[in-house]
Amino acid sequence: MTSGQYSYLLLKHMQKYVSCSEPWVRVYLYNFYGSIFNDPSVVVDEASYLRFKELMDAEMEYCAQKGLHSMEDVYYDENFGESYTLLEDAFGTLGITMEITKNSDGHPQTLIFTLPSGEQKILECYNMCFNGCTPYVRARLGVTDTYLEQIRSYYQLEEIERCDLEEDGCNVAGNGTWWTHDEATGTLEITGEGSLVESIVWGYVGIELETVSTMIVGAGVKVFDDYSLSFENVPTVNIVTLHGEADELTLGETVFGSFKSERTVILYTDNTALMDYLAANYAGTIDYFEIHSLAEWEG
């Protein structure tokens, strides 16, 4: 297999090891670890892949035996030093060093990953692990032995398609969707088929919302989470949805966020479901929307 295929499998294993109830956090973690494994200076071969998996599996086994579930549980465990060493060694097999920083209260603030190139990737662990988003360690499956045998090959990624992370990238925007950002034009585009998560994720993946002037959402995006189209600190933003008039959409209660201060959303859409949604959910602030048909979009 190629380095990109091994990198993809590592990323899928990280999804298996750690999860979160918040969709935007799952997206952030996929983007973050994907950017590490996909860095040109990180070369993954069979030996480093197997060693990384071996060390991470050992940590998961320990968490399972001790009943450690949340990140707080892991951090405050009496043997955290040994667990931390396992994590250091796992990433060390890829030539990556890992350092934890703490805030004034003694909680982990960031995890700093230094790549072989010298570039650093910083995971904002406090905001997620100790501030209400509750990522958790998936050390225990909680299934019967019979069912475990049925899912073992799936859980061990034995039958998964060997995609190439170098070719596919890791810029996910939700379940089945992808993002591209043109910094020069201030355009954020969402493609694929699936869902779009809360816009808070963009700051975490390195896109400042204040720099986005236009968001283009492809017709395959059918599910919009709360705040997925929210640009609350941006005075004016163009949002273009490429859905057909009769396309069915699943929309959260507050897709566009709240309008506590003056701002304008210039919306280009032909979709009846979205128009009905605005009328029902933003009747009191509809004056903050300028609504146009797709034919009027000149992008």
LUMTI-284155 format. One record per residue (C-alpha): residue in one letter; x, y, z. Coordinates in steps of 0.02 Angstrom, whole numbers, plus 32768, in hexadecimal, padded with zeros to 4 digits. Layout:
% LUMTI-284155
<pt residu="A" c1="X" c2="Y" c3="Z"/>
...
% end
This chain:
% LUMTI-284155
<pt residu="M" c1="8000" c2="8000" c3="8000"/>
<pt residu="T" c1="8033" c2="80B6" c3="7FEB"/>
<pt residu="S" c1="805C" c2="812D" c3="8078"/>
<pt residu="G" c1="7FB8" c2="8186" c3="8053"/>
<pt residu="Q" c1="7F56" c2="80E5" c3="806A"/>
<pt residu="Y" c1="7FAB" c2="80BF" c3="810F"/>
<pt residu="S" c1="7F88" c2="8173" c3="8144"/>
<pt residu="Y" c1="7ED0" c2="815B" c3="811B"/>
<pt residu="L" c1="7EC9" c2="80BE" c3="8186"/>
<pt residu="L" c1="7F1C" c2="811A" c3="8216"/>
<pt residu="L" c1="7E98" c2="81A1" c3="820A"/>
<pt residu="K" c1="7E0D" c2="811F" c3="820B"/>
<pt residu="H" c1="7E5B" c2="80D0" c3="82A5"/>
<pt residu="M" c1="7E5D" c2="817A" c3="82FC"/>
<pt residu="Q" c1="7DA3" c2="8186" c3="82D8"/>
<pt residu="K" c1="7D91" c2="80DD" c3="832A"/>
<pt residu="Y" c1="7DF5" c2="810E" c3="83C4"/>
<pt residu="V" c1="7DA6" c2="81B8" c3="83E7"/>
<pt residu="S" c1="7CF9" c2="81FC" c3="83C6"/>
<pt residu="C" c1="7C86" c2="8288" c3="8400"/>
<pt residu="S" c1="7BCD" c2="82AE" c3="8407"/>
<pt residu="E" c1="7BE9" c2="8356" c3="83B1"/>
<pt residu="P" c1="7BF1" c2="8341" c3="82F3"/>
<pt residu="W" c1="7C5F" c2="83DB" c3="82DB"/>
<pt residu="V" c1="7CE1" c2="8394" c3="8354"/>
<pt residu="R" c1="7CE6" c2="82F1" c3="82F2"/>
<pt residu="V" c1="7D02" c2="8357" c3="8254"/>
<pt residu="Y" c1="7D8A" c2="83BE" c3="82A8"/>
<pt residu="L" c1="7DE5" c2="8322" c3="82E5"/>
<pt residu="Y" c1="7DDC" c2="82D3" c3="8238"/>
<pt residu="N" c1="7E24" c2="8370" c3="81E9"/>
<pt residu="F" c1="7EA9" c2="8381" c3="8270"/>
<pt residu="Y" c1="7EED" c2="82D0" c3="8274"/>
<pt residu="G" c1="7ED6" c2="82C2" c3="81B9"/>
<pt residu="S" c1="7F46" c2="8359" c3="81A0"/>
<pt residu="I" c1="7FCB" c2="8305" c3="820B"/>
<pt residu="F" c1="7FC8" c2="825B" c3="81B7"/>
<pt residu="N" c1="7FBA" c2="82AD" c3="810B"/>
<pt residu="D" c1="804D" c2="8323" c3="8122"/>
<pt residu="P" c1="80D3" c2="8306" c3="809C"/>
<pt residu="S" c1="8158" c2="82F3" c3="8122"/>
<pt residu="V" c1="80FA" c2="8263" c3="8175"/>
<pt residu="V" c1="811E" c2="81C1" c3="8118"/>
<pt residu="V" c1="80BC" c2="812B" c3="8155"/>
<pt residu="D" c1="80F1" c2="807B" c3="8126"/>
<pt residu="E" c1="80B4" c2="7FD1" c3="8161"/>
<pt residu="A" c1="812B" c2="7FCA" c3="81F6"/>
<pt residu="S" c1="8100" c2="8077" c3="823A"/>
<pt residu="Y" c1="8047" c2="805A" c3="821A"/>
<pt residu="L" c1="8045" c2="7FB6" c3="827A"/>
<pt residu="R" c1="80AD" c2="7FFD" c3="8309"/>
<pt residu="F" c1="803C" c2="8096" c3="8319"/>
<pt residu="K" c1="7FA3" c2="8025" c3="831E"/>
<pt residu="E" c1="7FF6" c2="7FAF" c3="839C"/>
<pt residu="L" c1="801C" c2="803C" c3="8415"/>
<pt residu="M" c1="7F71" c2="808E" c3="8404"/>
<pt residu="D" c1="7F1A" c2="7FE6" c3="841B"/>
<pt residu="A" c1="7F7F" c2="7FCD" c3="84BA"/>
<pt residu="E" c1="7F41" c2="8074" c3="84FB"/>
<pt residu="M" c1="7E8D" c2="8049" c3="84CE"/>
<pt residu="E" c1="7E9E" c2="7FA2" c3="8527"/>
<pt residu="Y" c1="7EDB" c2="7FFB" c3="85C4"/>
<pt residu="C" c1="7E4A" c2="8076" c3="85BC"/>
<pt residu="A" c1="7DD0" c2="7FE6" c3="85A8"/>
<pt residu="Q" c1="7E16" c2="7F89" c3="863E"/>
<pt residu="K" c1="7E11" c2="8025" c3="86AB"/>
<pt residu="G" c1="7D66" c2="805E" c3="866B"/>
<pt residu="L" c1="7DAD" c2="8103" c3="862B"/>
<pt residu="H" c1="7D30" c2="8156" c3="85B8"/>
<pt residu="S" c1="7D42" c2="8213" c3="85B6"/>
<pt residu="M" c1="7DE0" c2="8276" c3="8594"/>
<pt residu="E" c1="7DD7" c2="82B3" c3="8648"/>
<pt residu="D" c1="7DD8" c2="81FE" c3="8683"/>
<pt residu="V" c1="7E75" c2="81DB" c3="861D"/>
<pt residu="Y" c1="7ECF" c2="827A" c3="8655"/>
<pt residu="Y" c1="7EAB" c2="8263" c3="870F"/>
<pt residu="D" c1="7ED1" c2="81A9" c3="8711"/>
<pt residu="E" c1="7F5F" c2="817B" c3="8786"/>
<pt residu="N" c1="7FC2" c2="8133" c3="86F6"/>
<pt residu="F" c1="7FAB" c2="81C3" c3="867C"/>
<pt residu="G" c1="8067" c2="81D3" c3="866B"/>
<pt residu="E" c1="8073" c2="8125" c3="8621"/>
<pt residu="S" c1="7FDF" c2="8145" c3="85AE"/>
<pt residu="Y" c1="802E" c2="81E6" c3="8573"/>
<pt residu="T" c1="80CF" c2="818A" c3="854E"/>
<pt residu="L" c1="806E" c2="810E" c3="84E2"/>
<pt residu="L" c1="8023" c2="819E" c3="8480"/>
<pt residu="E" c1="80CD" c2="81F0" c3="846C"/>
<pt residu="D" c1="8118" c2="814D" c3="842E"/>
<pt residu="A" c1="8087" c2="812F" c3="83B5"/>
<pt residu="F" c1="809F" c2="81D5" c3="835E"/>
<pt residu="G" c1="815B" c2="81C3" c3="8370"/>
<pt residu="T" c1="8154" c2="812E" c3="82FA"/>
<pt residu="L" c1="8121" c2="81AD" c3="8274"/>
<pt residu="G" c1="81AB" c2="8227" c3="82A1"/>
<pt residu="I" c1="8131" c2="8297" c3="82FD"/>
<pt residu="T" c1="8152" c2="82DD" c3="83AB"/>
<pt residu="M" c1="80C2" c2="8308" c3="841F"/>
<pt residu="E" c1="80BF" c2="8386" c3="84AC"/>
<pt residu="I" c1="8033" c2="83B2" c3="8524"/>
<pt residu="T" c1="801C" c2="8462" c3="8568"/>
<pt residu="K" c1="7FB4" c2="848F" c3="8601"/>
<pt residu="N" c1="7F4F" c2="8528" c3="8632"/>
<pt residu="S" c1="7F57" c2="8581" c3="86D9"/>
<pt residu="D" c1="7EDC" c2="8504" c3="8725"/>
<pt residu="G" c1="7F49" c2="8471" c3="86F7"/>
<pt residu="H" c1="7ED6" c2="8430" c3="866F"/>
<pt residu="P" c1="7F1F" c2="83FE" c3="85C6"/>
<pt residu="Q" c1="7F13" c2="8497" c3="8555"/>
<pt residu="T" c1="7F5D" c2="845A" c3="84B1"/>
<pt residu="L" c1="7FB2" c2="83C6" c3="8463"/>
<pt residu="I" c1="8042" c2="83FD" c3="83F4"/>
<pt residu="F" c1="8077" c2="8385" c3="836C"/>
<pt residu="T" c1="811E" c2="83AE" c3="831A"/>
<pt residu="L" c1="812C" c2="835C" c3="826F"/>
<pt residu="P" c1="81CE" c2="831D" c3="8220"/>
<pt residu="S" c1="81CF" c2="83BE" c3="81B8"/>
<pt residu="G" c1="81D3" c2="8426" c3="8257"/>
<pt residu="E" c1="8122" c2="8467" c3="823C"/>
<pt residu="Q" c1="80B3" c2="8463" c3="82D5"/>
<pt residu="K" c1="7FFB" c2="8431" c3="82DD"/>
<pt residu="I" c1="7F9F" c2="8468" c3="8379"/>
<pt residu="L" c1="7F05" c2="840E" c3="83B9"/>
<pt residu="E" c1="7E97" c2="847C" c3="8428"/>
<pt residu="C" c1="7E73" c2="83F0" c3="84A2"/>
<pt residu="Y" c1="7E34" c2="8459" c3="8535"/>
<pt residu="N" c1="7DA6" c2="84A7" c3="84D3"/>
<pt residu="M" c1="7D69" c2="83FA" c3="84A5"/>
<pt residu="C" c1="7D9A" c2="8386" c3="8532"/>
<pt residu="F" c1="7D7C" c2="83F7" c3="85C8"/>
<pt residu="N" c1="7CFC" c2="8472" c3="8588"/>
<pt residu="G" c1="7C5C" c2="8412" c3="8568"/>
<pt residu="C" c1="7C78" c2="83BC" c3="84C0"/>
<pt residu="T" c1="7CA5" c2="8315" c3="8512"/>
<pt residu="P" c1="7D0E" c2="82B0" c3="8498"/>
<pt residu="Y" c1="7D1E" c2="8200" c3="84DA"/>
<pt residu="V" c1="7D8D" c2="8169" c3="84C9"/>
<pt residu="R" c1="7D39" c2="80D9" c3="846E"/>
<pt residu="A" c1="7D91" c2="8054" c3="84D4"/>
<pt residu="R" c1="7CF7" c2="7FEB" c3="84F6"/>
<pt residu="L" c1="7C7C" c2="7FBC" c3="846D"/>
<pt residu="G" c1="7BF5" c2="7F7F" c3="84E3"/>
<pt residu="V" c1="7BBB" c2="7EF3" c3="846F"/>
<pt residu="T" c1="7BA0" c2="7E38" c3="8485"/>
<pt residu="D" c1="7C28" c2="7DBB" c3="8458"/>
<pt residu="T" c1="7BBC" c2="7D7A" c3="83C9"/>
<pt residu="Y" c1="7BA5" c2="7E27" c3="837E"/>
<pt residu="L" c1="7C5E" c2="7E4D" c3="8398"/>
<pt residu="E" c1="7C8B" c2="7DB9" c3="8329"/>
<pt residu="Q" c1="7C15" c2="7DFC" c3="82A4"/>
<pt residu="I" c1="7C63" c2="7EA9" c3="82A3"/>
<pt residu="R" c1="7D18" c2="7E7C" c3="82C8"/>
<pt residu="S" c1="7D57" c2="7E8B" c3="8215"/>
<pt residu="Y" c1="7CFC" c2="7F32" c3="8202"/>
<pt residu="Y" c1="7D3B" c2="7F73" c3="82A8"/>
<pt residu="Q" c1="7DED" c2="7F3F" c3="827F"/>
<pt residu="L" c1="7DDD" c2="7F95" c3="81D4"/>
<pt residu="E" c1="7E09" c2="7EF2" c3="817E"/>
<pt residu="E" c1="7D8A" c2="7F08" c3="80F2"/>
<pt residu="I" c1="7D8E" c2="7FC5" c3="80E3"/>
<pt residu="E" c1="7DB7" c2="8012" c3="803A"/>
<pt residu="R" c1="7E6D" c2="8049" c3="8039"/>
<pt residu="C" c1="7E52" c2="80FE" c3="8005"/>
<pt residu="D" c1="7EE9" c2="816F" c3="7FEE"/>
<pt residu="L" c1="7EED" c2="8204" c3="8063"/>
<pt residu="E" c1="7F69" c2="825D" c3="7FF1"/>
<pt residu="E" c1="7EE9" c2="8256" c3="7F65"/>
<pt residu="D" c1="7E48" c2="826E" c3="7FC7"/>
<pt residu="G" c1="7E83" c2="82ED" c3="8048"/>
<pt residu="C" c1="7E34" c2="8303" c3="80F3"/>
<pt residu="N" c1="7DCC" c2="83A3" c3="80DF"/>
<pt residu="V" c1="7D27" c2="835A" c3="811A"/>
<pt residu="A" c1="7C97" c2="83D1" c3="8142"/>
<pt residu="G" c1="7C1C" c2="8351" c3="8183"/>
<pt residu="N" c1="7BE5" c2="82A0" c3="8163"/>
<pt residu="G" c1="7C0A" c2="8286" c3="80AA"/>
<pt residu="T" c1="7C35" c2="833B" c3="8082"/>
<pt residu="W" c1="7CD7" c2="8399" c3="805E"/>
<pt residu="W" c1="7D13" c2="844C" c3="8063"/>
<pt residu="T" c1="7D87" c2="84B6" c3="7FFA"/>
<pt residu="H" c1="7DBD" c2="8566" c3="8028"/>
<pt residu="D" c1="7DFB" c2="85E8" c3="7FAD"/>
<pt residu="E" c1="7E4E" c2="8667" c3="801C"/>
<pt residu="A" c1="7E6B" c2="86E1" c3="7F8C"/>
<pt residu="T" c1="7DB2" c2="86F0" c3="7F63"/>
<pt residu="G" c1="7D6F" c2="86CE" c3="8012"/>
<pt residu="T" c1="7D0A" c2="863A" c3="7FD1"/>
<pt residu="L" c1="7CE0" c2="85A1" c3="8039"/>
<pt residu="E" c1="7C92" c2="8515" c3="7FD2"/>
<pt residu="I" c1="7C3D" c2="8478" c3="8013"/>
<pt residu="T" c1="7C2B" c2="83E1" c3="7FA2"/>
<pt residu="G" c1="7BFD" c2="832A" c3="7FB0"/>
<pt residu="E" c1="7B5F" c2="82D6" c3="7FED"/>
<pt residu="G" c1="7B2F" c2="82DC" c3="80A5"/>
<pt residu="S" c1="7B2F" c2="8358" c3="8134"/>
<pt residu="L" c1="7B7D" c2="83FF" c3="8163"/>
<pt residu="V" c1="7BB3" c2="841C" c3="8217"/>
<pt residu="E" c1="7BB2" c2="84B6" c3="8286"/>
<pt residu="S" c1="7C1A" c2="8547" c3="8244"/>
<pt residu="I" c1="7C83" c2="854E" c3="82E3"/>
<pt residu="V" c1="7CEE" c2="84C8" c3="8291"/>
<pt residu="W" c1="7D37" c2="8542" c3="8212"/>
<pt residu="G" c1="7D9C" c2="85A0" c3="8294"/>
<pt residu="Y" c1="7DE3" c2="84FC" c3="82D3"/>
<pt residu="V" c1="7E1C" c2="84C3" c3="8226"/>
<pt residu="G" c1="7E6F" c2="856C" c3="8208"/>
<pt residu="I" c1="7DEB" c2="85CE" c3="81A7"/>
<pt residu="E" c1="7DB9" c2="8672" c3="81F8"/>
<pt residu="L" c1="7D01" c2="8690" c3="81D5"/>
<pt residu="E" c1="7D22" c2="874B" c3="81C6"/>
<pt residu="T" c1="7D87" c2="8727" c3="8128"/>
<pt residu="V" c1="7CF9" c2="86C5" c3="80D4"/>
<pt residu="S" c1="7C8F" c2="8732" c3="8062"/>
<pt residu="T" c1="7C38" c2="86A5" c3="8004"/>
<pt residu="M" c1="7C01" c2="85F6" c3="8033"/>
<pt residu="I" c1="7BC8" c2="8582" c3="7FA7"/>
<pt residu="V" c1="7B6A" c2="84E6" c3="7FDB"/>
<pt residu="G" c1="7B57" c2="8459" c3="7F5E"/>
<pt residu="A" c1="7AB3" c2="8404" c3="7F35"/>
<pt residu="G" c1="7AEE" c2="8363" c3="7F88"/>
<pt residu="V" c1="7AEE" c2="83B2" c3="8035"/>
<pt residu="K" c1="7A44" c2="837D" c3="8078"/>
<pt residu="V" c1="7A5A" c2="838E" c3="8135"/>
<pt residu="F" c1="7A83" c2="8434" c3="8189"/>
<pt residu="D" c1="7AB2" c2="8430" c3="8242"/>
<pt residu="D" c1="7A89" c2="84C0" c3="82B6"/>
<pt residu="Y" c1="7AF9" c2="8557" c3="8292"/>
<pt residu="S" c1="7B3F" c2="8505" c3="81F5"/>
<pt residu="L" c1="7B1C" c2="85A4" c3="8190"/>
<pt residu="S" c1="7B3E" c2="861C" c3="821F"/>
<pt residu="F" c1="7BB5" c2="86AD" c3="8202"/>
<pt residu="E" c1="7B89" c2="870F" c3="829E"/>
<pt residu="N" c1="7C23" c2="877E" c3="82A2"/>
<pt residu="V" c1="7C23" c2="87A3" c3="81E8"/>
<pt residu="P" c1="7BC3" c2="8841" c3="81B5"/>
<pt residu="T" c1="7B98" c2="8800" c3="8107"/>
<pt residu="V" c1="7BA7" c2="8754" c3="80BA"/>
<pt residu="N" c1="7B6B" c2="8705" c3="8018"/>
<pt residu="I" c1="7B23" c2="8656" c3="802C"/>
<pt residu="V" c1="7AFE" c2="85F7" c3="7F8C"/>
<pt residu="T" c1="7AA1" c2="8551" c3="7F93"/>
<pt residu="L" c1="7A9F" c2="84EE" c3="7EF1"/>
<pt residu="H" c1="7A09" c2="8482" c3="7F1E"/>
<pt residu="G" c1="7977" c2="846D" c3="7EA9"/>
<pt residu="E" c1="78CF" c2="84BB" c3="7ED0"/>
<pt residu="A" c1="7881" c2="8417" c3="7F0B"/>
<pt residu="D" c1="7919" c2="83CB" c3="7F63"/>
<pt residu="E" c1="78F2" c2="838F" c3="8013"/>
<pt residu="L" c1="7961" c2="83D0" c3="809E"/>
<pt residu="T" c1="7975" c2="83A8" c3="8156"/>
<pt residu="L" c1="7992" c2="844B" c3="81B4"/>
<pt residu="G" c1="79BD" c2="8469" c3="826B"/>
<pt residu="E" c1="795E" c2="84E7" c3="82D4"/>
<pt residu="T" c1="79DE" c2="8573" c3="82C2"/>
<pt residu="V" c1="7A3E" c2="8552" c3="8222"/>
<pt residu="F" c1="7A68" c2="860B" c3="8207"/>
<pt residu="G" c1="7A8B" c2="862E" c3="82BE"/>
<pt residu="S" c1="7A44" c2="86C2" c3="831A"/>
<pt residu="F" c1="7A3B" c2="8779" c3="82E7"/>
<pt residu="K" c1="7A6A" c2="87D5" c3="8386"/>
<pt residu="S" c1="7ACA" c2="8859" c3="8326"/>
<pt residu="E" c1="7ABE" c2="88A9" c3="827B"/>
<pt residu="R" c1="7AF1" c2="8833" c3="81F0"/>
<pt residu="T" c1="7AB0" c2="8804" c3="8146"/>
<pt residu="V" c1="7AA3" c2="875B" c3="80F2"/>
<pt residu="I" c1="7A97" c2="8768" c3="8035"/>
<pt residu="L" c1="7A48" c2="86C2" c3="8008"/>
<pt residu="Y" c1="7A40" c2="867A" c3="7F58"/>
<pt residu="T" c1="79CD" c2="85E4" c3="7F4F"/>
<pt residu="D" c1="793E" c2="8597" c3="7EEE"/>
<pt residu="N" c1="7914" c2="8517" c3="7F74"/>
<pt residu="T" c1="7862" c2="851B" c3="7FB5"/>
<pt residu="A" c1="788B" c2="84BC" c3="8056"/>
<pt residu="L" c1="790F" c2="853C" c3="8084"/>
<pt residu="M" c1="789A" c2="85CE" c3="805E"/>
<pt residu="D" c1="7811" c2="8580" c3="80C8"/>
<pt residu="Y" c1="788F" c2="8563" c3="8153"/>
<pt residu="L" c1="78C0" c2="861A" c3="8154"/>
<pt residu="A" c1="780B" c2="8651" c3="815D"/>
<pt residu="A" c1="77E8" c2="85DC" c3="81EF"/>
<pt residu="N" c1="7889" c2="85F0" c3="8254"/>
<pt residu="Y" c1="78C9" c2="869F" c3="822D"/>
<pt residu="A" c1="7828" c2="8701" c3="8219"/>
<pt residu="G" c1="7860" c2="8780" c3="829B"/>
<pt residu="T" c1="7907" c2="87A0" c3="8247"/>
<pt residu="I" c1="78DC" c2="8784" c3="8190"/>
<pt residu="D" c1="790E" c2="8839" c3="816D"/>
<pt residu="Y" c1="79C3" c2="8802" c3="8186"/>
<pt residu="F" c1="79B6" c2="8792" c3="80EC"/>
<pt residu="E" c1="79C4" c2="87C8" c3="8037"/>
<pt residu="I" c1="797C" c2="873A" c3="7FD3"/>
<pt residu="H" c1="79A1" c2="871D" c3="7F1B"/>
<pt residu="S" c1="7988" c2="8691" c3="7E9D"/>
<pt residu="L" c1="7A1D" c2="862C" c3="7E60"/>
<pt residu="A" c1="7A0A" c2="867F" c3="7DB6"/>
<pt residu="E" c1="7A3F" c2="8723" c3="7E09"/>
<pt residu="W" c1="7AE1" c2="86D8" c3="7E4A"/>
<pt residu="E" c1="7B73" c2="8717" c3="7DE3"/>
<pt residu="G" c1="7BFB" c2="86AE" c3="7E32"/>
% end
